């Protein structure tokens, strides 16, 4: 957000005036409706312009700070944006090793080869569960009750996703079911999400001090 703010500051000198209006949340109905459309992946109305952004619209890695001059970068050697770049350009951590088998494997066997486990009870369970899953371009998706497809991911990837939502850069330390709902609304699924989220919240030190 700091990079976007600096981009606006660099452009404001090209205009005769700049006016900022703060809209209260209760009056911000149009923006709220657009945000809900995006989170629910609903069909965009014909009178609404939509554009998918797959990368930031500002070059925050090349930003040199708030003291940049209109004709070029600042010559002050003390002016450095390295800490900001390090904070923004976070390297993803590899998922922790998990010795448990991938929960998707029996379902993939059913969907790809139409094979079932030798145990009859397990075979009936896998055959029943496989009806709600589908393969698209080599990826397995779960069909939700509303018809939305959620990409199936391994348990360790799901735990990393929950940790980012819960206590990452934009985390808000929500309750377990709220975190699971956020992950599922983003289009991801794994069967132990509720248990994994409960364990994350119960073992996070900050939540033990400041939550009920």
VEXKE-581771 format. One record per residue: residue number from 1; y, x, z of N, C-alpha, C in turn; chain. Coordinates in steps of 0.1 Angstrom, whole numbers. Atoms other than C-alpha are relative to their C-alpha. Example, Ala and Ser with C-alpha at 12.3 -4.5 7.8 and 13.67 -1.06 7.14 Angstrom:
residues 2
   resi     n.v     n.u     n.w    ca.v    ca.u    ca.w     c.v     c.u     c.w   chain
      1     -12       9       0     -45     123      78      12       9       0       A
      2     -11      -9       0     -11     137      71      11      -8       8       A
END
This chain:
residues 212
   resi     n.v     n.u     n.w    ca.v    ca.u    ca.w     c.v     c.u     c.w   chain
      1     -12       8       0       0       0       0      13       9       0       A
      2     -12      -9      -1      24      29       7       3       5     -15       A
      3      -3      -5      13      19      41     -29       7     -11      -9       A
      4      -7      11       8      28       6     -43      15      -1       5       A
      5     -14       1      -5      59       5     -20       9      11      -7       A
      6      -8     -11       6      70      39     -34       3      -2     -15       A
      7      -2       3      14      65      27     -69      11     -10      -2       A
      8     -11      10       1      88      -3     -63      13       7       3       A
      9     -12      -7      -3     114      20     -47       5       9     -12       A
     10      -4      -8      12     114      42     -78       6      -8     -11       A
     11      -5       9      10     120      12    -100      12      -7       3       A
     12     -12       8      -4     147      -5     -80      13       5      -5       A
     13     -12      -6       5     173      19     -92       3      -4     -14       A
     14      -2       4      14     168       6    -127       6     -14      -1       A
     15      -5      14       0     180     -29    -117      14      -1       7       A
     16     -13       2      -7     214     -42    -107      -1      -5      14       A
     17       2       5     -14     200     -59     -76     -15      -2       3       A
     18      14       2      -5     168     -64     -56       1     -10      12       A
     19       0       9     -11     161     -94     -34     -14      -3       4       A
     20      13       2      -5     131     -98     -12       0     -12       9       A
     21       1      13      -8     121    -132       2     -14       0       7       A
     22      13       1      -7      95    -135      29      -4     -15       1       A
     23       5      14       0      74    -167      25      -9      -2      11       A
     24       9       3     -11      58    -181      56     -13      -4      -5       A
     25      13       3       4      21    -185      55      -2     -15      -3       A
     26       2      14       2      23    -223      58       6      -5     -13       A
     27      -6       4      12      45    -225      27      -6       8     -12       A
     28       6      -8      10      24    -200       7     -13      -6      -6       A
     29      12       8       4       0    -226      -7      -5       5     -13       A
     30       5      -5      13      -1    -213     -43      -8      13       1       A
     31       7     -12      -1     -11    -178     -34     -13      -1       8       A
     32      12       2      -8     -36    -190      -8     -11      -6      -9       A
     33       9       6       9     -52    -212     -35      -6      10     -10       A
     34       5     -11       9     -55    -182     -59      -9       9       7       A
     35       9      -9      -7     -70    -160     -32     -14      -7       2       A
     36      12       7      -2     -96    -187     -25      -8      -1     -13       A
     37       7       0      13    -105    -190     -62      -7      14      -2       A
     38       5     -13       2    -110    -152     -63     -12       2       9       A
     39      11      -2      -9    -132    -151     -32     -12      -8      -3       A
     40      11       9       3    -153    -180     -43      -5       1     -14       A
     41       4      -2      14    -155    -168     -79       0     -13      -8       A
     42      -1      13       6    -144    -202     -90       6       2     -14       A
     43      -6      -1      14    -133    -210    -126      15      -1       1       A
     44     -14      -1       0     -97    -201    -132       6     -11      -9       A
     45      -6      10       9     -76    -230    -145       7       6     -12       A
     46      -6      -4      13     -62    -228    -180      14       5       1       A
     47     -14      -3      -1     -26    -226    -168       2      12       9       A
     48      -1     -11      -9     -33    -196    -145      -4      13      -8       A
     49       3     -12       7     -32    -161    -160      -8       9      10       A
     50       9      -9      -9     -60    -138    -146      -2      13      -7       A
     51       3     -13       5     -65    -101    -151      -7       8      10       A
     52       9      -7      -9     -93     -81    -136       5      15       0       A
     53      -4     -14      -2     -81     -47    -122     -12       8       5       A
     54      11      -8      -4    -109     -21    -120       4      14       6       A
     55      -5     -12      -6     -87       7    -107      15      -3       4       A
     56     -14       2      -5     -53      10     -89      10       1     -11       A
     57     -10       0      10     -23       2    -110      11      10       2       A
     58      -9     -11      -3      -4      31     -94      -8      12       2       A
     59       7     -13      -1     -13      68     -94       3       5      14       A
     60      -3      -5     -14     -14      74     -56      -4      15       2       A
     61       4     -14      -2     -31     108     -61      11       9      -5       A
     62     -11      -9       6      -1     121     -81      13      -3       7       A
     63     -12       4      -7      24     106     -56       4      12       9       A
     64      -5     -12      -8      46     133     -39       8      -4      12       A
     65      -7       3     -12      61     113     -12      13      -8      -2       A
     66     -12       9       2      92      91      -5      12       8      -3       A
     67     -12      -8       3     117     120     -11       0       4     -15       A
     68       0      -4      15     109     121     -49      13      -4      -6       A
     69     -13       2       7     140     124     -70      -2      -7     -13       A
     70       2       7      13     146     103    -101      -4       9     -12       A
     71       2      -9      11     145     133    -124     -12      10       2       A
     72      11      -8      -2     115     150    -109      -4       1      14       A
     73       5      -1     -14      95     159     -78       9       8       9       A
     74      -8      -7     -10     111     172     -46      -4      14       0       A
     75       2     -14       0     115     209     -43      -2       5      15       A
     76       2      -3     -14     112     208      -5     -14       4       3       A
     77      14      -4      -2      81     229       4      -7      -7      11       A
     78       6       7     -12      77     209      36      -5     -14      -4       A
     79       4      13       5      72     177      15     -14       1      -6       A
     80      13       0       5      35     173      10      -7     -13       2       A
     81       7      13      -1      14     142       3     -15       2       3       A
     82      14      -3      -2     -19     159      11      -6      -9      10       A
     83       6       9     -10     -25     138      43      -2     -14      -5       A
     84       1      13       6     -18     106      24     -12      -1     -10       A
     85      11       0      10     -42     115      -4     -13       1       7       A
     86      13       0      -7     -69     124      21      -3     -13       6       A
     87       3      13      -6     -65      91      38      -4     -11     -10       A
     88       3      10      10     -66      71       6     -13       4      -8       A
     89      11      -4       9     -92      91     -14     -12       4       9       A
     90      11      -2      -9    -121      87      10     -13       1      -8       A
     91      13      -2       6    -155     101      -1     -10     -10       6       A
     92      10       9      -6    -183      75       3     -11       8       7       A
     93      10      -7      -7    -208      85      29     -14      -5      -5       A
     94      14       4       5    -245      85      17      -6      -9      11       A
     95       7       9      -9    -266      58      33     -10       8       9       A
     96      10      -6      -9    -287      68      63     -14      -2      -5       A
     97      14       1       4    -324      74      57      -6     -11       8       A
     98       7      12      -6    -346      44      64     -15       1      -4       A
     99      14      -1       3    -384      48      67      -7     -13      -3       A
    100       6      13       3    -390      10      64       0      -2     -15       A
    101       1       3      15    -402      -2      30      11      -9      -5       A
    102     -11       8       7    -377     -18       6      -5     -14       0       A
    103       4      14       0    -378     -55      12      -1      -7     -13       A
    104      -1       5      13    -372     -61     -25     -13       2      -8       A
    105      12      -4       8    -405     -45     -36     -10     -11      -3       A
    106      10      11       3    -430     -74     -31       6     -11     -10       A
    107      -6      10       9    -405     -98     -48       1       5     -14       A
    108      -1      -5      14    -399     -75     -77     -14       0      -7       A
    109      13       0       6    -437     -72     -82      -3     -14      -5       A
    110       3      14       4    -439    -110     -83       8      -4     -13       A
    111      -9       4      11    -409    -113    -107      -4       8     -13       A
    112       2      -8      11    -419     -84    -130     -14      -1      -5       A
    113      14      -1       4    -457     -82    -130      -8     -13       3       A
    114       6      12      -4    -465    -116    -115     -12       3       9       A
    115      10      -4     -10    -486     -98     -88       4      -4      14       A
    116      -3       4     -13    -489    -108     -52      -8       9      10       A
    117       7      -8     -10    -500     -90     -20     -14      -6       2       A
    118      14       5      -2    -538     -92     -12      -1     -10      11       A
    119       1       9     -11    -532    -110      21       5     -14      -5       A
    120      -3      14       6    -532    -148      13      12      -6       7       A
    121     -12       5      -6    -506    -157      39      13       7      -5       A
    122     -11      -7       6    -483    -130      27       3      -4     -14       A
    123      -2       3      14    -489    -139      -9       7     -14      -1       A
    124      -7      14       1    -479    -176      -3      14       2       4       A
    125     -14      -2      -4    -448    -164      15       8       6     -11       A
    126      -7      -6      11    -438    -141     -13       2      -9     -12       A
    127      -1       9      11    -445    -167     -40      10     -11       3       A
    128     -10      10      -3    -424    -192     -22      14       6       0       A
    129     -13      -6      -1    -395    -168     -16       5       4     -14       A
    130      -3      -5      13    -396    -155     -52       7     -11      -9       A
    131      -6      11       8    -385    -189     -65      15       0       0       A
    132     -15       0      -2    -349    -183     -53       6      13      -5       A
    133      -5     -13       5    -346    -148     -70      -2       0     -15       A
    134       0      -1      15    -340    -139    -106       4      15      -4       A
    135      -3     -14       5    -339    -106    -126      10      -1     -12       A
    136     -10      -1      10    -308     -99    -147       4      14      -3       A
    137      -2     -13       4    -305     -67    -166      -5      11      10       A
    138       6      -9      -9    -329     -50    -143       4      -1      15       A
    139      -5       2     -14    -311     -61    -111      -5     -13       5       A
    140       5      12      -6    -325     -86     -87      11      -8       7       A
    141     -11       8      -6    -302    -115     -76      -7     -12       7       A
    142       5      12      -7    -307    -143     -51      10     -11      -4       A
    143      -7      12       3    -296    -178     -61       3      -7      12       A
    144      -4       7     -12    -276    -193     -33       0     -15      -2       A
    145       0      15       2    -276    -231     -26      11      -5      -8       A
    146     -11       5       9    -243    -234     -44      -1       5     -14       A
    147       2      -5      14    -257    -217     -75       6      14      -3       A
    148      -6     -13       2    -238    -184     -70     -11      11       1       A
    149      10     -11      -1    -259    -153     -77       5      12       8       A
    150      -4     -12      -8    -258    -125     -51     -10      11      -2       A
    151       8     -12       3    -270     -90     -59      -7       5      13       A
    152       9      -4     -11    -299     -79     -37       1      15       2       A
    153      -2     -14      -3    -293     -45     -20      -9       4      11       A
    154       9      -5     -11    -314     -23       3       7      -2      13       A
    155      -5       2     -13    -310     -27      40      11      10       4       A
    156      -9     -10      -4    -292       6      45      13      -2      -7       A
    157     -13       2       7    -266      -2      19       7     -12       6       A
    158      -6      12      -7    -261     -36      36       7       4      13       A
    159      -6      -4     -13    -255     -19      70      13       8      -3       A
    160     -12      -7       3    -230       5      54      12      -9      -4       A
    161     -10      10       4    -212     -25      38       6      -7      12       A
    162      -5       7     -12    -210     -43      72       8       9       8       A
    163      -8     -10      -8    -197     -12      89      14       1      -6       A
    164     -13      -1       7    -169     -10      63       8     -12       3       A
    165      -7      13      -2    -160     -47      67       4      -1      15       A
    166      -3       2     -14    -161     -45     105      10       9       5       A
    167      -8     -10      -6    -144     -13     113       5      10      -9       A
    168      -6      -9      10    -133       3      81      15       0      -1       A
    169     -14      -1       1     -98       9      68       7     -14       1       A
    170      -5      14      -1     -93     -29      65      -8      -9       9       A
    171       9       8      -9    -117     -40      92       8      -7      10       A
    172      -7       8     -10    -107     -67     116      -9      -4      12       A
    173       9       1     -12    -137     -65     141      -3     -15       2       A
    174       3      15      -1    -148    -101     134     -14      -1       7       A
    175      12       3      -5    -178    -118     149     -12       1     -10       A
    176      11      -3      10    -213    -113     134      -1     -10     -12       A
    177       2       9      11    -216    -145     114      12       0     -10       A
    178     -11      -2       9    -181    -140     100      -1      12      -9       A
    179       3     -12       9    -190    -105      88     -10      -3     -10       A
    180      10       3      10    -221    -118      72       5      -9     -11       A
    181      -7       8      10    -201    -145      55       8       8     -10       A
    182      -8      -9       8    -177    -119      42      -8       8     -10       A
    183       9      -8       9    -205     -98      28      -6      -8     -11       A
    184       6       9      10    -222    -127      11      10      -5     -10       A
    185     -10       5       9    -190    -140      -4       4      10     -10       A
    186      -3     -11       9    -185    -106     -20     -12       1     -10       A
    187      10       0      10    -218    -112     -38     -12       9       3       A
    188      11      -8      -4    -243     -92     -18     -10      -7       9       A
    189       9       7      -8    -275    -102      -1     -11       9       4       A
    190      12      -6      -5    -303     -88      21      -4      -8      12       A
    191       5      10      -9    -325    -108      45       3       3      15       A
    192      -2      -3     -14    -318     -90      78      15       2       3       A
    193     -14      -2      -2    -280     -93      75       5      -4      14       A
    194      -4       5     -13    -275    -114     106      -4       9      12       A
    195       5      -9     -10    -296     -91     128       7      13       0       A
    196      -7     -13       1    -280     -60     115      15      -1       4       A
    197     -14       2      -4    -245     -74     120       1      -1      15       A
    198      -1       2     -15    -252     -85     156      -2      14       7       A
    199       2     -13      -6    -265     -50     164      13       9      -2       A
    200     -12      -8       2    -233     -34     149      11      -4       9       A
    201     -10       5      -9    -210     -56     169      -3       3      14       A
    202       4      -2     -14    -229     -53     201       0      15       4       A
    203       0     -14      -3    -230     -15     199      13       7      -4       A
    204     -13      -6       3    -194      -9     187       8       1      13       A
    205      -7      -2     -13    -175       6     216      13      -8       2       A
    206     -12       7      -1    -142     -10     208      -2     -15       3       A
    207       2      14      -2    -156     -45     207      -5      -2      15       A
    208       4       2     -14    -171     -40     242      11       0      10       A
    209     -12      -1      -8    -137     -32     256      10     -12      -2       A
    210     -11      10       4    -115     -58     238      -5     -13      -4       A
    211       5      13       4    -138     -86     228      -6      -8      12       A
    212       5       7     -11    -151    -114     249     -15       3       2       A
END
